[in-house]
């Protein structure tokens, strides 16, 4: 299989792009099987983006994925509105789930946009 045209990206992004090119999206069986075979540091590098975990929509804007950033921002605004009507514990759980989902989907979304040319509004592309 050919190595994707990744351009001027860091070695960390090159590693992620190569993994996605060989094994597909996170929702595929091949991806999950290949991820199991990686050491812990490799799993973490491919599967989670810490900047996206802590800065979510801001980091998506920095990466140039403004469409996805707007959707995530809208989800956080909706969560703030919901927070007035539901228990605080539920809001915290939903915010944590949203943050983790963004962190787990950002790497593949960036790959899909930069390498495959797929521009979309779905911030969870490849995850579900």
Secondary structure, DSSP 8 states (H G I E B T S, - for coil): -------S--HHHHHHHHHHHHH--TTSHHHHHHHHHS-HHHHHHHH--HHHHHHHHHHHHHTT-HHHHHHHHHHHHHHHHHTTTS-HHHHHHHHHHHHHHHHHHHHHHHHHHHTS----S-TTTTT-
